[in-house]
């Protein structure tokens, strides 16, 4: 099998949004941990970012296919962008891509 590639990510508090304050195209998965959401996005070529949130007692993972430009400040939501050219080009938010090699496991601590 191919060696694992170390992906880099950029995370920003809030809900992931595309230009025009839209949500864009995404797949929704309920009831999984943030590490599982991270893994699903890492493995999906068309996933550019994921949003993880807890709504009441339910965990929701959105796997975003469109470039995310900014976030909306919604408590309990985290937007995590995959460090790929489409994400870098689309991002207009305040936070910058940092050379962080954090994986889901290290972000959860």
CNS distance restraints for C-alpha pairs under 8 A (distance, minus, plus):
assign (resid   6 and name CA) (resid 101 and name CA) 7.32 0.50 0.50
assign (resid   7 and name CA) (resid  42 and name CA) 7.42 0.50 0.50
assign (resid   7 and name CA) (resid  82 and name CA) 7.29 0.50 0.50
assign (resid   7 and name CA) (resid  83 and name CA) 7.04 0.50 0.50
assign (resid   7 and name CA) (resid 101 and name CA) 7.10 0.50 0.50
assign (resid   8 and name CA) (resid  82 and name CA) 6.37 0.50 0.50
assign (resid   8 and name CA) (resid  83 and name CA) 5.29 0.50 0.50
assign (resid   8 and name CA) (resid  99 and name CA) 7.10 0.50 0.50
assign (resid   8 and name CA) (resid 100 and name CA) 6.23 0.50 0.50
assign (resid   8 and name CA) (resid 101 and name CA) 5.30 0.50 0.50
assign (resid   8 and name CA) (resid 102 and name CA) 7.04 0.50 0.50
assign (resid   8 and name CA) (resid 103 and name CA) 7.85 0.50 0.50
assign (resid   9 and name CA) (resid  80 and name CA) 6.48 0.50 0.50
assign (resid   9 and name CA) (resid  81 and name CA) 5.51 0.50 0.50
assign (resid   9 and name CA) (resid  82 and name CA) 4.77 0.50 0.50
assign (resid   9 and name CA) (resid  83 and name CA) 5.22 0.50 0.50
assign (resid   9 and name CA) (resid  97 and name CA) 7.41 0.50 0.50
assign (resid   9 and name CA) (resid  98 and name CA) 7.88 0.50 0.50
assign (resid   9 and name CA) (resid 100 and name CA) 6.87 0.50 0.50
assign (resid   9 and name CA) (resid 101 and name CA) 7.24 0.50 0.50
assign (resid   9 and name CA) (resid 102 and name CA) 7.26 0.50 0.50
assign (resid   9 and name CA) (resid 103 and name CA) 7.94 0.50 0.50
assign (resid  10 and name CA) (resid  80 and name CA) 5.62 0.50 0.50
assign (resid  10 and name CA) (resid  81 and name CA) 5.14 0.50 0.50
assign (resid  10 and name CA) (resid  82 and name CA) 6.69 0.50 0.50
assign (resid  10 and name CA) (resid  83 and name CA) 6.87 0.50 0.50
assign (resid  10 and name CA) (resid  96 and name CA) 7.29 0.50 0.50
assign (resid  10 and name CA) (resid  97 and name CA) 5.25 0.50 0.50
assign (resid  10 and name CA) (resid  98 and name CA) 6.47 0.50 0.50
assign (resid  10 and name CA) (resid 100 and name CA) 7.61 0.50 0.50
assign (resid  11 and name CA) (resid  78 and name CA) 7.02 0.50 0.50
assign (resid  11 and name CA) (resid  79 and name CA) 5.67 0.50 0.50
assign (resid  11 and name CA) (resid  80 and name CA) 4.22 0.50 0.50
assign (resid  11 and name CA) (resid  81 and name CA) 6.18 0.50 0.50
assign (resid  12 and name CA) (resid  71 and name CA) 7.21 0.50 0.50
assign (resid  12 and name CA) (resid  78 and name CA) 6.11 0.50 0.50
assign (resid  12 and name CA) (resid  79 and name CA) 5.31 0.50 0.50
assign (resid  12 and name CA) (resid  80 and name CA) 6.37 0.50 0.50
assign (resid  12 and name CA) (resid  95 and name CA) 6.66 0.50 0.50
assign (resid  13 and name CA) (resid  71 and name CA) 7.27 0.50 0.50
assign (resid  13 and name CA) (resid  73 and name CA) 6.80 0.50 0.50
assign (resid  13 and name CA) (resid  74 and name CA) 7.76 0.50 0.50
assign (resid  13 and name CA) (resid  75 and name CA) 7.85 0.50 0.50
assign (resid  13 and name CA) (resid  77 and name CA) 6.23 0.50 0.50
assign (resid  13 and name CA) (resid  78 and name CA) 4.63 0.50 0.50
assign (resid  13 and name CA) (resid  79 and name CA) 6.02 0.50 0.50
assign (resid  14 and name CA) (resid  71 and name CA) 5.33 0.50 0.50
assign (resid  14 and name CA) (resid  72 and name CA) 5.13 0.50 0.50
assign (resid  14 and name CA) (resid  73 and name CA) 4.49 0.50 0.50
assign (resid  14 and name CA) (resid  74 and name CA) 4.80 0.50 0.50
assign (resid  14 and name CA) (resid  75 and name CA) 6.44 0.50 0.50
assign (resid  14 and name CA) (resid  76 and name CA) 7.29 0.50 0.50
assign (resid  14 and name CA) (resid  77 and name CA) 4.70 0.50 0.50
assign (resid  14 and name CA) (resid  78 and name CA) 5.05 0.50 0.50
assign (resid  14 and name CA) (resid  79 and name CA) 6.00 0.50 0.50
assign (resid  15 and name CA) (resid  51 and name CA) 6.43 0.50 0.50
assign (resid  15 and name CA) (resid  71 and name CA) 5.10 0.50 0.50
assign (resid  15 and name CA) (resid  72 and name CA) 5.04 0.50 0.50
assign (resid  15 and name CA) (resid  73 and name CA) 6.65 0.50 0.50
assign (resid  15 and name CA) (resid  74 and name CA) 6.06 0.50 0.50
assign (resid  15 and name CA) (resid  77 and name CA) 5.46 0.50 0.50
assign (resid  15 and name CA) (resid  78 and name CA) 6.17 0.50 0.50
assign (resid  15 and name CA) (resid  79 and name CA) 5.74 0.50 0.50
assign (resid  16 and name CA) (resid  23 and name CA) 6.81 0.50 0.50
assign (resid  16 and name CA) (resid  50 and name CA) 7.63 0.50 0.50
assign (resid  16 and name CA) (resid  51 and name CA) 6.10 0.50 0.50
assign (resid  16 and name CA) (resid  68 and name CA) 6.20 0.50 0.50
assign (resid  16 and name CA) (resid  69 and name CA) 7.87 0.50 0.50
assign (resid  16 and name CA) (resid  70 and name CA) 6.42 0.50 0.50
assign (resid  16 and name CA) (resid  71 and name CA) 4.78 0.50 0.50
assign (resid  16 and name CA) (resid  72 and name CA) 6.80 0.50 0.50
assign (resid  16 and name CA) (resid  78 and name CA) 7.75 0.50 0.50
assign (resid  16 and name CA) (resid  79 and name CA) 5.21 0.50 0.50
assign (resid  17 and name CA) (resid  21 and name CA) 5.55 0.50 0.50
assign (resid  17 and name CA) (resid  22 and name CA) 5.50 0.50 0.50
assign (resid  17 and name CA) (resid  23 and name CA) 4.98 0.50 0.50
assign (resid  17 and name CA) (resid  24 and name CA) 7.17 0.50 0.50
assign (resid  17 and name CA) (resid  68 and name CA) 5.48 0.50 0.50
assign (resid  17 and name CA) (resid  69 and name CA) 6.13 0.50 0.50
assign (resid  17 and name CA) (resid  70 and name CA) 5.48 0.50 0.50
assign (resid  17 and name CA) (resid  71 and name CA) 5.36 0.50 0.50
assign (resid  17 and name CA) (resid  72 and name CA) 6.93 0.50 0.50
assign (resid  18 and name CA) (resid  22 and name CA) 5.14 0.50 0.50
assign (resid  18 and name CA) (resid  23 and name CA) 5.79 0.50 0.50
assign (resid  18 and name CA) (resid  24 and name CA) 5.95 0.50 0.50
assign (resid  18 and name CA) (resid  66 and name CA) 7.17 0.50 0.50
assign (resid  18 and name CA) (resid  67 and name CA) 6.42 0.50 0.50
assign (resid  18 and name CA) (resid  68 and name CA) 4.64 0.50 0.50
assign (resid  18 and name CA) (resid  69 and name CA) 4.99 0.50 0.50
assign (resid  18 and name CA) (resid  70 and name CA) 6.66 0.50 0.50
assign (resid  19 and name CA) (resid  68 and name CA) 7.45 0.50 0.50
assign (resid  19 and name CA) (resid  69 and name CA) 5.80 0.50 0.50
assign (resid  19 and name CA) (resid  70 and name CA) 7.72 0.50 0.50
assign (resid  24 and name CA) (resid  64 and name CA) 7.21 0.50 0.50
assign (resid  24 and name CA) (resid  65 and name CA) 7.38 0.50 0.50
assign (resid  24 and name CA) (resid  66 and name CA) 5.77 0.50 0.50
assign (resid  25 and name CA) (resid  64 and name CA) 6.03 0.50 0.50
assign (resid  25 and name CA) (resid  65 and name CA) 5.56 0.50 0.50
assign (resid  25 and name CA) (resid  66 and name CA) 5.97 0.50 0.50
assign (resid  26 and name CA) (resid  62 and name CA) 6.00 0.50 0.50
assign (resid  26 and name CA) (resid  63 and name CA) 5.15 0.50 0.50
assign (resid  26 and name CA) (resid  64 and name CA) 4.25 0.50 0.50
assign (resid  26 and name CA) (resid  65 and name CA) 5.59 0.50 0.50
assign (resid  26 and name CA) (resid  66 and name CA) 7.68 0.50 0.50
assign (resid  27 and name CA) (resid  62 and name CA) 5.60 0.50 0.50
assign (resid  27 and name CA) (resid  63 and name CA) 5.10 0.50 0.50
assign (resid  27 and name CA) (resid  64 and name CA) 6.71 0.50 0.50
assign (resid  28 and name CA) (resid  60 and name CA) 7.01 0.50 0.50
assign (resid  28 and name CA) (resid  61 and name CA) 5.73 0.50 0.50
assign (resid  28 and name CA) (resid  62 and name CA) 4.57 0.50 0.50
assign (resid  28 and name CA) (resid  63 and name CA) 6.39 0.50 0.50
assign (resid  29 and name CA) (resid  60 and name CA) 5.96 0.50 0.50
assign (resid  29 and name CA) (resid  61 and name CA) 5.07 0.50 0.50
assign (resid  29 and name CA) (resid  62 and name CA) 6.41 0.50 0.50
assign (resid  30 and name CA) (resid  58 and name CA) 7.11 0.50 0.50
assign (resid  30 and name CA) (resid  59 and name CA) 5.74 0.50 0.50
assign (resid  30 and name CA) (resid  60 and name CA) 4.54 0.50 0.50
assign (resid  30 and name CA) (resid  61 and name CA) 6.10 0.50 0.50
assign (resid  31 and name CA) (resid  58 and name CA) 6.08 0.50 0.50
assign (resid  31 and name CA) (resid  59 and name CA) 4.94 0.50 0.50
assign (resid  31 and name CA) (resid  60 and name CA) 6.27 0.50 0.50
assign (resid  32 and name CA) (resid  36 and name CA) 6.15 0.50 0.50
assign (resid  32 and name CA) (resid  37 and name CA) 6.75 0.50 0.50
assign (resid  32 and name CA) (resid  59 and name CA) 6.27 0.50 0.50
assign (resid  32 and name CA) (resid  60 and name CA) 7.15 0.50 0.50
assign (resid  32 and name CA) (resid  61 and name CA) 7.26 0.50 0.50
assign (resid  33 and name CA) (resid  37 and name CA) 6.40 0.50 0.50
assign (resid  33 and name CA) (resid  59 and name CA) 7.17 0.50 0.50
assign (resid  34 and name CA) (resid  38 and name CA) 6.07 0.50 0.50
assign (resid  34 and name CA) (resid  52 and name CA) 6.59 0.50 0.50
assign (resid  34 and name CA) (resid  61 and name CA) 7.57 0.50 0.50
assign (resid  34 and name CA) (resid 104 and name CA) 6.95 0.50 0.50
assign (resid  34 and name CA) (resid 108 and name CA) 7.94 0.50 0.50
assign (resid  35 and name CA) (resid  39 and name CA) 6.20 0.50 0.50
assign (resid  35 and name CA) (resid 104 and name CA) 5.00 0.50 0.50
assign (resid  35 and name CA) (resid 105 and name CA) 6.35 0.50 0.50
assign (resid  35 and name CA) (resid 108 and name CA) 7.99 0.50 0.50
assign (resid  36 and name CA) (resid  40 and name CA) 6.17 0.50 0.50
assign (resid  37 and name CA) (resid  41 and name CA) 6.34 0.50 0.50
assign (resid  37 and name CA) (resid  50 and name CA) 7.36 0.50 0.50
assign (resid  37 and name CA) (resid  52 and name CA) 7.52 0.50 0.50
assign (resid  37 and name CA) (resid  61 and name CA) 5.82 0.50 0.50
assign (resid  37 and name CA) (resid  63 and name CA) 7.78 0.50 0.50
assign (resid  38 and name CA) (resid  42 and name CA) 6.10 0.50 0.50
assign (resid  38 and name CA) (resid  50 and name CA) 7.32 0.50 0.50
assign (resid  38 and name CA) (resid 104 and name CA) 6.08 0.50 0.50
assign (resid  39 and name CA) (resid  43 and name CA) 6.16 0.50 0.50
assign (resid  39 and name CA) (resid 104 and name CA) 7.99 0.50 0.50
assign (resid  40 and name CA) (resid  44 and name CA) 6.23 0.50 0.50
assign (resid  40 and name CA) (resid  63 and name CA) 7.87 0.50 0.50
assign (resid  41 and name CA) (resid  45 and name CA) 7.84 0.50 0.50
assign (resid  41 and name CA) (resid  47 and name CA) 5.27 0.50 0.50
assign (resid  41 and name CA) (resid  48 and name CA) 7.40 0.50 0.50
assign (resid  41 and name CA) (resid  49 and name CA) 6.92 0.50 0.50
assign (resid  41 and name CA) (resid  50 and name CA) 6.65 0.50 0.50
assign (resid  41 and name CA) (resid  63 and name CA) 6.18 0.50 0.50
assign (resid  42 and name CA) (resid  47 and name CA) 7.36 0.50 0.50
assign (resid  42 and name CA) (resid  82 and name CA) 7.74 0.50 0.50
assign (resid  46 and name CA) (resid  65 and name CA) 5.54 0.50 0.50
assign (resid  47 and name CA) (resid  63 and name CA) 5.90 0.50 0.50
assign (resid  47 and name CA) (resid  64 and name CA) 5.47 0.50 0.50
assign (resid  47 and name CA) (resid  65 and name CA) 4.87 0.50 0.50
assign (resid  47 and name CA) (resid  66 and name CA) 7.93 0.50 0.50
assign (resid  47 and name CA) (resid  82 and name CA) 7.86 0.50 0.50
assign (resid  48 and name CA) (resid  63 and name CA) 7.68 0.50 0.50
assign (resid  48 and name CA) (resid  64 and name CA) 5.81 0.50 0.50
assign (resid  48 and name CA) (resid  65 and name CA) 5.50 0.50 0.50
assign (resid  48 and name CA) (resid  66 and name CA) 6.62 0.50 0.50
assign (resid  48 and name CA) (resid  67 and name CA) 6.31 0.50 0.50
assign (resid  48 and name CA) (resid  68 and name CA) 7.85 0.50 0.50
assign (resid  48 and name CA) (resid  81 and name CA) 6.14 0.50 0.50
assign (resid  48 and name CA) (resid  82 and name CA) 5.36 0.50 0.50
assign (resid  48 and name CA) (resid  84 and name CA) 7.45 0.50 0.50
assign (resid  48 and name CA) (resid  86 and name CA) 7.51 0.50 0.50
assign (resid  48 and name CA) (resid  87 and name CA) 6.30 0.50 0.50
assign (resid  49 and name CA) (resid  63 and name CA) 6.22 0.50 0.50
assign (resid  49 and name CA) (resid  64 and name CA) 5.11 0.50 0.50
assign (resid  49 and name CA) (resid  65 and name CA) 7.16 0.50 0.50
assign (resid  49 and name CA) (resid  67 and name CA) 7.63 0.50 0.50
assign (resid  49 and name CA) (resid  68 and name CA) 7.23 0.50 0.50
assign (resid  49 and name CA) (resid  79 and name CA) 7.11 0.50 0.50
assign (resid  49 and name CA) (resid  80 and name CA) 5.45 0.50 0.50
assign (resid  49 and name CA) (resid  81 and name CA) 4.12 0.50 0.50
assign (resid  49 and name CA) (resid  82 and name CA) 5.40 0.50 0.50
assign (resid  49 and name CA) (resid  87 and name CA) 7.82 0.50 0.50
assign (resid  50 and name CA) (resid  61 and name CA) 6.77 0.50 0.50
assign (resid  50 and name CA) (resid  62 and name CA) 5.34 0.50 0.50
assign (resid  50 and name CA) (resid  63 and name CA) 4.61 0.50 0.50
assign (resid  50 and name CA) (resid  64 and name CA) 5.51 0.50 0.50
assign (resid  50 and name CA) (resid  79 and name CA) 5.89 0.50 0.50
assign (resid  50 and name CA) (resid  80 and name CA) 5.31 0.50 0.50
assign (resid  50 and name CA) (resid  81 and name CA) 6.53 0.50 0.50
assign (resid  51 and name CA) (resid  60 and name CA) 7.96 0.50 0.50
assign (resid  51 and name CA) (resid  61 and name CA) 5.81 0.50 0.50
assign (resid  51 and name CA) (resid  62 and name CA) 5.04 0.50 0.50
assign (resid  51 and name CA) (resid  63 and name CA) 6.82 0.50 0.50
assign (resid  51 and name CA) (resid  64 and name CA) 7.65 0.50 0.50
assign (resid  51 and name CA) (resid  77 and name CA) 6.78 0.50 0.50
assign (resid  51 and name CA) (resid  78 and name CA) 5.50 0.50 0.50
assign (resid  51 and name CA) (resid  79 and name CA) 4.42 0.50 0.50
assign (resid  51 and name CA) (resid  80 and name CA) 6.21 0.50 0.50
assign (resid  52 and name CA) (resid  59 and name CA) 7.33 0.50 0.50
assign (resid  52 and name CA) (resid  60 and name CA) 5.79 0.50 0.50
assign (resid  52 and name CA) (resid  61 and name CA) 4.79 0.50 0.50
assign (resid  52 and name CA) (resid  62 and name CA) 6.53 0.50 0.50
assign (resid  52 and name CA) (resid  77 and name CA) 5.77 0.50 0.50
assign (resid  52 and name CA) (resid  78 and name CA) 5.26 0.50 0.50
assign (resid  52 and name CA) (resid  79 and name CA) 6.60 0.50 0.50
assign (resid  53 and name CA) (resid  59 and name CA) 5.83 0.50 0.50
assign (resid  53 and name CA) (resid  60 and name CA) 5.31 0.50 0.50
assign (resid  53 and name CA) (resid  61 and name CA) 6.75 0.50 0.50
assign (resid  53 and name CA) (resid  76 and name CA) 5.58 0.50 0.50
assign (resid  53 and name CA) (resid  77 and name CA) 4.44 0.50 0.50
assign (resid  53 and name CA) (resid  78 and name CA) 6.40 0.50 0.50
assign (resid  54 and name CA) (resid  58 and name CA) 5.51 0.50 0.50
assign (resid  54 and name CA) (resid  59 and name CA) 4.46 0.50 0.50
assign (resid  54 and name CA) (resid  60 and name CA) 6.14 0.50 0.50
assign (resid  54 and name CA) (resid  76 and name CA) 6.08 0.50 0.50
assign (resid  54 and name CA) (resid  77 and name CA) 7.14 0.50 0.50
assign (resid  55 and name CA) (resid  59 and name CA) 6.31 0.50 0.50
assign (resid  55 and name CA) (resid  60 and name CA) 7.32 0.50 0.50
assign (resid  55 and name CA) (resid  76 and name CA) 7.92 0.50 0.50
assign (resid  67 and name CA) (resid  86 and name CA) 6.11 0.50 0.50
assign (resid  67 and name CA) (resid  87 and name CA) 5.34 0.50 0.50
assign (resid  67 and name CA) (resid  90 and name CA) 5.32 0.50 0.50
assign (resid  67 and name CA) (resid  91 and name CA) 7.33 0.50 0.50
assign (resid  68 and name CA) (resid  81 and name CA) 7.60 0.50 0.50
assign (resid  68 and name CA) (resid  87 and name CA) 6.58 0.50 0.50
assign (resid  68 and name CA) (resid  90 and name CA) 5.94 0.50 0.50
assign (resid  68 and name CA) (resid  91 and name CA) 5.88 0.50 0.50
assign (resid  69 and name CA) (resid  90 and name CA) 5.12 0.50 0.50
assign (resid  69 and name CA) (resid  91 and name CA) 4.09 0.50 0.50
assign (resid  69 and name CA) (resid  92 and name CA) 4.97 0.50 0.50
assign (resid  69 and name CA) (resid  93 and name CA) 6.20 0.50 0.50
assign (resid  70 and name CA) (resid  91 and name CA) 6.22 0.50 0.50
assign (resid  70 and name CA) (resid  92 and name CA) 5.80 0.50 0.50
assign (resid  70 and name CA) (resid  93 and name CA) 4.45 0.50 0.50
assign (resid  70 and name CA) (resid  94 and name CA) 7.80 0.50 0.50
assign (resid  71 and name CA) (resid  79 and name CA) 7.15 0.50 0.50
assign (resid  71 and name CA) (resid  93 and name CA) 6.93 0.50 0.50
assign (resid  81 and name CA) (resid  87 and name CA) 6.58 0.50 0.50
assign (resid  82 and name CA) (resid  87 and name CA) 6.60 0.50 0.50
assign (resid  83 and name CA) (resid  87 and name CA) 6.26 0.50 0.50
assign (resid  83 and name CA) (resid  88 and name CA) 6.73 0.50 0.50
assign (resid  83 and name CA) (resid  97 and name CA) 7.43 0.50 0.50
assign (resid  84 and name CA) (resid  88 and name CA) 6.36 0.50 0.50
assign (resid  85 and name CA) (resid  89 and name CA) 6.00 0.50 0.50
assign (resid  86 and name CA) (resid  90 and name CA) 6.07 0.50 0.50
assign (resid  87 and name CA) (resid  91 and name CA) 6.01 0.50 0.50
assign (resid  88 and name CA) (resid  97 and name CA) 7.60 0.50 0.50
assign (resid 102 and name CA) (resid 106 and name CA) 5.68 0.50 0.50
assign (resid 102 and name CA) (resid 107 and name CA) 6.29 0.50 0.50
assign (resid 103 and name CA) (resid 107 and name CA) 6.25 0.50 0.50
assign (resid 104 and name CA) (resid 108 and name CA) 6.20 0.50 0.50
assign (resid 105 and name CA) (resid 109 and name CA) 7.01 0.50 0.50
